[in-house]
Amino acid sequence: MLKGNLVGIRPIESDDLDFLADLDAHPEVRGNVVGWDWPVSHDVQADWHKASHVNPRTRRLTVTELVSGVPIGLTGLWEIDWHNRSALTAVKLMPGRAPKGTGSDAIMLMMAWSFYEVGLRRLHGAILEFNAASQGAYVRRCGWRVEGREREAVFRNGGWHDVLRVAILRREFDELADAEAYVRRVCPVDTTLIPGGPGTR
């Protein structure tokens, strides 16, 4: 398990599936994410979980409350491009279960893991223009940059809304004040003991 200040991130377990179906069906969550699909039943959620294991370009993970281990959300890597070392990432948190700061903690932990354990160099995502919470977490607190805007790309609440395309490079993550602390959480073994050795960053 990856451990941040407030959250843990671990592989999805079968006991998480009912929670994840509830997360996917929650009206506030559905309204704030870019993607849309028909509501998923608890029975179908098990099929979704099995299918995710056979896709080499996807790795879904459960976000948990750090102390109790209770599931509070979903994150992961999608559209993994091993040649260009990039992936789509996102965090969904259950309203009312995630205390303040949980989203930023999960994003920082995922960046450290993606850049220093998985070996990616670029992460990207999409945020609806009215989702102020996600803009605050990704752009203002975690160093992501807005790279573009898709005009009137998503239909919500009877109207059309812009989508912001956001991304961060590993070197930009490295410039964040808390980056090193999160890297140490993900990679606790010091590989820089030999000056100029292969592990030197």
Backbone hydrogen bonds, N-H to C=O, Kabsch-Sander energy under -0.5 kcal/mol:
donor,donor_aa,acceptor,acceptor_aa,energy
2,L,9,I,-2.9
4,G,2,L,-0.5
4,G,7,V,-3.2
8,G,64,T,-2.1
9,I,2,L,-2.3
10,R,62,T,-2.2
12,I,60,R,-0.7
16,D,13,E,-2.0
17,L,14,S,-1.3
20,L,16,D,-2.5
21,A,17,L,-2.2
22,D,18,D,-2.0
23,L,19,F,-2.6
24,D,20,L,-2.4
25,A,21,A,-1.6
26,H,22,D,-1.0
26,H,23,L,-0.7
30,R,26,H,-2.9
31,G,27,P,-2.0
32,N,28,E,-1.0
32,N,29,V,-0.8
33,V,29,V,-1.0
45,Q,41,S,-1.4
46,A,42,H,-0.7
46,A,43,D,-0.6
47,D,43,D,-0.7
48,W,44,V,-2.1
49,H,45,Q,-2.1
50,K,46,A,-2.0
51,A,47,D,-2.3
52,S,48,W,-1.5
53,H,49,H,-0.7
53,H,50,K,-0.9
54,V,51,A,-1.1
55,N,52,S,-0.6
58,T,55,N,-1.5
59,R,77,L,-2.9
61,L,75,T,-3.1
62,T,10,R,-2.9
63,V,73,G,-2.5
64,T,8,G,-3.1
64,T,62,T,-0.5
65,E,70,V,-2.7
66,L,6,L,-2.2
69,G,65,E,-2.4
72,I,63,V,-3.3
73,G,63,V,-1.7
74,L,92,K,-2.5
75,T,61,L,-2.7
76,G,90,A,-0.6
77,L,59,R,-2.4
78,W,88,L,-3.0
80,I,57,R,-2.2
81,D,86,S,-3.3
82,W,80,I,-0.7
85,R,81,D,-1.1
86,S,81,D,-1.6
87,A,122,R,-1.3
88,L,78,W,-3.0
89,T,124,H,-2.2
90,A,76,G,-0.7
92,K,74,L,-3.1
94,M,72,I,-3.0
97,R,94,M,-2.0
98,A,94,M,-1.0
102,T,99,P,-2.0
105,D,101,G,-2.1
106,A,102,T,-2.4
107,I,103,G,-2.3
108,M,104,S,-2.6
109,L,105,D,-2.1
110,M,106,A,-2.4
111,M,107,I,-2.4
112,A,108,M,-2.4
113,W,109,L,-2.3
114,S,110,M,-2.8
115,F,111,M,-2.8
116,Y,112,A,-2.3
117,E,113,W,-2.0
118,V,113,W,-2.6
119,G,114,S,-0.9
120,L,114,S,-2.8
121,R,85,R,-3.2
122,R,85,R,-1.4
123,L,168,I,-2.5
124,H,87,A,-2.2
125,G,166,V,-2.7
127,I,164,L,-2.4
129,E,162,D,-2.3
131,N,128,L,-2.1
132,A,130,F,-1.8
135,Q,131,N,-2.0
136,G,132,A,-2.5
137,A,133,A,-2.2
138,Y,134,S,-2.8
139,V,135,Q,-1.6
140,R,135,Q,-1.5
141,R,136,G,-1.8
142,C,137,A,-0.8
143,G,139,V,-0.5
144,W,138,Y,-2.5
145,R,167,A,-2.8
147,E,145,R,-0.6
147,E,165,R,-3.4
148,G,165,R,-1.3
150,E,163,V,-3.1
151,R,149,R,-0.7
153,A,150,E,-0.8
153,A,161,H,-1.2
154,V,161,H,-2.1
156,R,154,V,-0.6
156,R,159,G,-2.8
159,G,156,R,-2.2
161,H,154,V,-2.5
163,V,150,E,-2.3
164,L,127,I,-3.4
165,R,148,G,-2.6
166,V,125,G,-2.2
166,V,164,L,-0.6
167,A,145,R,-1.9
168,I,123,L,-2.4
170,R,121,R,-2.1
172,E,169,L,-0.6
173,F,169,L,-2.1
174,D,170,R,-2.4
175,E,171,R,-0.7
175,E,172,E,-0.5
176,L,173,F,-1.9
179,A,176,L,-1.3
182,Y,178,D,-1.9
183,V,179,A,-2.4
184,R,180,E,-2.2
185,R,181,A,-1.2
186,V,182,Y,-1.7
187,C,183,V,-3.4
191,T,189,V,-0.7
197,G,194,I,-2.7
200,T,197,G,-1.8
